[in-house]
Amino acid sequence: MMIMFWWLLISVTLFFFIFSLFFVFKAGNDGSLPPGPPAIPIVGDLVWLRRSFLQNLGPILRDIHARLGPIVTLRIGSNRAIFVSDRHLAHEALVARGAVFADRLKPPPAARIISSNQHNINTAPYGPLWRLLRRNLISQILHPSRVKLFSHGRQWVLNILTAKLRASAEANSGVVLDFKESIQFAMFCLLVFMCYGEKLDEKAIRDIETAQRNLLLFVSNLSIFAFLPILSKSIFRKKWNTVADLRQKQADIIVPWIRAREKHRAKQNKEQDDEERFVYSYLDSLLDINLREECNRKLTEDELVTNCSEFLTGGTDTTASALQWIMAEMVKHQGIQRKVFDEINQVVGSEAEEVKEEDLQRMPYLKAVVLEGLRRHPPGHFVVPHCVTEEVKLNGYLIPKGASINFMVAEMGRDEKVWDKPMEFKPERFMEGGEGEGVDITGSREIKMMPFGAGRRICPALGLAMLHLEYFVANLVREFEWKAVEGEEVDVDSEKLEFTVVMKNPFRAKIILRSSVKNIYIF
């Protein structure tokens, strides 16, 4: 019996190999599709067989675009992925024809588990549900009047961050060894506060963070299911079970906070202490939603978990990654750091204990540093894949419904036709007379850089992200002088992909306290 099994396996393998060779030199497109490299049936393009493909996606795609043009097609198993590197084509698709290019792909089963079958902003198809969820986030949480309600939360988190940095430096002869972890935790604290409306203790925040990260880390490693989703789901059944278990653990952590919030809202006579403890949160806004297209029902607990998780994920690693790159560049370029510090002193004075949010509007050079950080080091090198609502043509090529359409964010922000010496970090390019003066990062007029995407699916939290970046950069420079560790080079050229694109070689810096140590409340 065993011998028959092995003969059958060898026969099937040989058949597949011969079948593949027959088609291996066939072009990787169907007639009017954008061009692509040779493809093997079922498996897909040959480039996907390179072991290092996912880790070196950018350079490989640059090579393919150089040979085949600004819009190309790759095959991933039976799926087609179209990549666009040209900013004019990106503007045409995302802005000029935004409604057609605003849809999302139907996610694989593992992703559907963590998106509650596409009941969140990021994965919802273009339509009523997506509009409702996005409009709720923008009007109830991201409106400037609402953002101001969280100002004391930002100050609280700044105190947490600076205390951790001081403790790390004191324990390591002035050197901060864990800046990445410190900034990620600080940003997560802030997003938890905005999501649940109260300042949780460190253990509660760590529990939420661990459950969140364990699930996302595992799901991000399930790329095998993109090739043969039906077969791989059966072969790797244990992986599917693990996804379900991790999702349940996430729910076990978050659902009690949801129920506690519901109980608080149900109180008719709220105590004054509660009024001071709680602020209106993203969860509150989600609890008020009625899904009109689904019998006017409320969001389920599973869907509430999904949307809270999306909120926490969207604002943590992206902001933390951008902050790490910006601070590293200012350590490498001390002159830039001095200009930021001088601007801070001119605006708030040398004795100020904090750069407040209203002060940021009078700091154009600080904004230029943040914009240059986002241009040179965008946290995501691709926007979340789009797909079209109907079959269309772009640049003369067919864009079929159901194909993944990907826009190369990093390439557009480093385009030599737009930016002088694009790989250099030069904030002055965003000042008066520079090529980036008055740049529209929304891409509505034209796309020169698109760190937040563009068009109808642009990141709704663009304004909040810019506020957080400017606020924390300004206060970190006001609080500390940042220097390179003696004998170490700050590597701002090597990258690696985690949840976002981060520094391949961990960022370490020596910090010197500029002001006297203050007694501050943390948790």
Secondary structure, 3 states (H helix, E strand, C coil): CHHHHHHHHHHHHHHHHHHHHHHCCCCCCCCCCCCCCCEECCCEEHHHHCCCCHHHHHHHHHHHHHHHCCEEEEEECCEEEEEECCHHHHHHHHHHCCCCCCECCCCCHHHHHHCCCCCCCCCCCCCHHHHHHHHHHHHHCCCHHHHHHHHHHHHHHHHHHHHHHHHHHHHCCCEECCHHHHHHHHHHHHHHHHHHCCCCCHHHHHHHHHHHHHHHHHHHCCHHHHCCHHHHHHHCHHHHHHHHHHHHHHHHHHHHHHHHHHHHHHCCCCCHHHHHHCCCCHHHHHHCCCEHHHCCECCCHHHHHHHHHHHHHHHHHHHHHHHHHHHHHHHHCHHHHHHHHHHHHHHHCCCCCCCCHHHHHHCHHHHHHHHHHHHHCCCCCECCCEECCCCEEECCEEECCCCEEEEEHHHHHCCCCCCCCCCCCCHHHHCCCCCCCCCCCCCCCCCCCCCCCCHHHCCCCHHHHHHHHHHHHHHHHHHEEEECCCCCCCCCCCEEECCCEEECCCCCEEEEECCCCCCCCCC
